[in-house]
Every structure is written in structure tokens, then in C-alpha cells.
Amino acid sequence: MLTEGDLQEPLLERLSATPELEPKSTGSTSKKRKRGVVEQSAKRAAKKTKSKKNAIDEDELDLENCINKAFSHMDNQLLADYIAQRTRKYESDLSSIELEDKHIPANAIRDTTSWDKPRTLDTLPSFLEKFSGNSTKLWSASKKNGAPHTIIVTAAGLRAADIARGVRKFQTKDATVAKLFAKHIKLQDSIKFLKSTRTGIAVGTPQRLKALMDDGALQIDRLERIVVDASHIDQKKRGILDMKETQVPLVVWLGQQEFRERYTAKSGGIQLLFY
């Protein structure tokens, strides 16, 4: 016959087992919380590392002259790598084959690290003279209208206007410095200007330059050099290669087959320089 103690014993065993489950549950929750904290910390660290990797080196910025001095240290291989890295960042949806088609090879770029002066507007004419080979040709223009020997490509219309003024010393009555950008200048006006004017140096933005080439008003058969205004930065510390809205059309324009065929040509080639 069961006694009162016999009836209570199993209940006591179950009650005594219950407190043992609580620490186990608490430990599991604690592990989950700890794992969650670790994962969040790892994500934050990865995000911080990525942000730091893409950040501009403040030590290389000359805010007074609005230039990023880092480009003065980049040889042709470093420039090619930098452009490719930016293309992968801004066009992450492209396949490896498409990225390869957009790649600007190092041997297409002229090494200008020997230039030891600040890459400002004031020194741009001297830069052109140093890397032009025969500097006297900078004051000349082809008898064929709209066929410059030099094209300077920059990020914005206002900057293009500043550059045009900066290289005006090369303008003569037979060799005009053309301003080719969308701000305040209609496309048809630029077309009309090029078709009626002997042009020595053209300064413009990627989109407008491509539109004028597609139209046929801007001729490149006399072109000897392309100068990319890479060092200049705006108030937000960004240059032409640091903004998707300018880097992407720039790479498209530079990568046109008409240019690629002549970047590495031994005769009748085009120099690609980054200023």
C-alpha cells in the first residue's frame, strides 16, 4: 500500500529537476546573445574596413589648390589599377568579360610621375609643353575644322571653362581653344562651332565630347593626346574618377575603339595622360 511519502516522492523529484533546466536554458540564451554580439561586431568591423579602404587619404589633399596629390605619385600601372578598381565599384553588375572590355591597360597610359610641380591650373601649360614632344605644335591647329591635337577632359562645365582660360596662351588666330560642355552651351551650337573653326585644343566633359564625336563634328584623326583632369577635386573632395556620374562616362569615352587602336600605336598614336 502506498504511503503519503511514496505519492509525493516522484513529484519532489520532478520539482527538484526543474531548477536544473533553468540554468541550461539561460546558458543557451546567453550563448545566442554572445554569438549575436560577435556577429554584429564583425559586420561593423567589416563595414568600417571597407569604408576605410574606399576613403580618400586626407594627407594627399591640397584643399587650398583643390587637388588630390595622390595622382602625382601614380605611374601608368597604378593608374590602370585604380581605374579598374573604380569601375568594379561603380558597375558591380558587370560580368568579368564586360569589365575586361572596359579595362584601360597600363601600356595605354603615359607615365607622368616625373612631373614634380603641383598639378594646378597655373602649371598645366608647362605640363603640356613637357609631354607634347614638339611644344611649338601646341600653338598650331589642323587646317581641318574641328580636329584638335589635344583634348582635355574634365568633370564639369565650370571646371572646363577654367581650364580653357588656363591654356588660352596656346590660342592664336588660326588655332582656337574650344569649350565643349553642356552647361550654357547647346549641343547644336558646339557642332556649328567645330564645323566652322580650326581647333588646336578642346576642353570638355565626357558626355559632351562623346556626343560631338558621334555626330562627326569633333574629329580625332589629328588627335595626338588626351589629358584627363584627374587631380582636381571639388568642395566635397571628389575628382572625376571618384564619382560614378563622371567616372563611368569617362571610361566609356576613353575606351572607344577609335582610341584603343591608337593608344599603343608606334606612329600616329594618341598619348593618354593623367594630370
Order of alpha helices (4+ residues) and beta strands (2+ residues): alpha-beta-beta-alpha-alpha-alpha-beta-alpha-beta-alpha-beta-alpha-beta-alpha-alpha-beta
